[in-house]
């Protein structure tokens, strides 16, 4: 089992920044991802990173504005979100991918991000 706890969401004005954190505990995973879901929309991939390092991946809508990073000592993954837009408003979830190419099997409870115009 893997337990994931997100934090850092909140209300911010357009153009502002927020940093989300996701603390992982339990079994070790291969990679971590951030996803988001806005009301009435499909869940969207935001970013992912392997615990071993390497190139992170980003969804097209956040490239150049969001940065994913990890702290292996703290078992924590971060999502730094800059230049936020109203369309970034969503519940943000972190998830754990247990194997290469595997599905994201474990999910956090989500944290709300609201960007006002």
C-alpha positions in Angstrom: 0.0 0.0 0.0 1.0 3.6 -0.6 -0.4 6.5 1.2 -0.3 10.0 -0.4 -1.2 13.2 1.3 -1.4 16.5 -0.7 -1.2 20.0 0.7 -0.7 23.5 -0.5 -3.8 24.3 -2.4 -5.7 27.5 -2.0 -7.1 30.6 -3.6 -4.7 32.8 -5.6 -5.1 35.6 -8.1 -4.3 35.1 -11.8 -0.6 35.5 -12.3 0.2 34.3 -8.9 2.0 31.1 -7.7 1.4 28.2 -5.4 3.4 25.1 -4.4 1.7 21.8 -3.9 3.3 19.1 -1.8 2.6 15.3 -1.8 4.1 13.2 1.0 4.3 9.5 0.2 4.5 6.7 2.7 4.3 2.9 2.6 5.7 0.9 -0.4 8.2 2.5 -2.7 7.0 3.6 -6.1 8.7 4.0 -9.5 7.3 7.5 -10.3 4.9 10.1 -9.1 2.5 12.2 -11.1 0.2 15.2 -10.6 -3.2 15.2 -12.2 -6.1 17.7 -12.0 -9.8 17.6 -12.5 -12.0 20.6 -13.0 -15.8 20.4 -12.6 -17.4 18.8 -15.6 -14.1 17.9 -17.2 -12.0 14.8 -17.6 -9.0 14.3 -15.4 -5.9 15.8 -16.9 -2.3 14.8 -16.7 -0.2 17.7 -15.3 3.3 16.3 -14.6 5.3 13.3 -13.6 8.8 12.5 -12.3 10.7 9.4 -11.4 12.1 9.0 -7.9 15.4 8.0 -9.5 15.6 11.3 -11.4 15.7 11.9 -15.2 13.6 14.1 -17.3 10.2 15.1 -15.9 7.1 15.2 -18.2 4.5 17.9 -18.4 1.1 18.3 -19.9 1.0 20.8 -22.8 -1.2 23.2 -20.9 1.3 23.7 -18.1 4.7 23.5 -19.9 6.9 26.5 -19.0 4.7 27.5 -16.0 4.7 24.4 -13.7 7.7 22.6 -12.3 7.7 19.2 -10.7 10.4 18.2 -8.3 11.1 15.5 -5.6 12.9 15.2 -2.3 13.8 11.5 -1.8 14.8 12.1 1.8 11.4 13.5 2.7 9.5 11.2 0.3 7.9 14.3 -1.0 7.0 15.5 -4.5 6.3 19.1 -5.2 4.5 21.0 -7.9 5.5 24.6 -8.3 2.9 26.5 -10.2 3.7 29.9 -11.6 1.8 32.3 -13.8 -1.5 30.7 -12.7 -4.6 31.2 -14.9 -8.3 30.8 -14.1 -8.3 27.7 -16.2 -5.9 26.1 -13.8 -8.7 26.0 -11.3 -9.2 22.3 -10.3 -8.7 19.7 -7.7 -5.1 18.5 -7.9 -4.2 14.9 -7.1 -0.9 13.2 -6.8 -0.6 9.6 -7.7 2.0 6.8 -7.5 3.1 4.7 -10.4 4.4 1.4 -9.1 6.2 0.0 -12.2 7.6 1.2 -15.5 4.7 1.8 -17.8 2.2 0.7 -15.2 -0.9 2.6 -14.2 -1.1 5.1 -11.4 -2.4 2.7 -8.7 -2.5 5.0 -5.7 -4.0 8.4 -5.3 -4.2 11.1 -2.8 -7.3 12.8 -1.6 -6.7 15.9 -3.7 -6.2 19.6 -2.9 -8.3 22.4 -4.3 -6.6 25.1 -6.4 -8.7 28.2 -7.3 -7.4 30.9 -9.5 -9.4 34.1 -9.6 -9.4 36.5 -12.5 
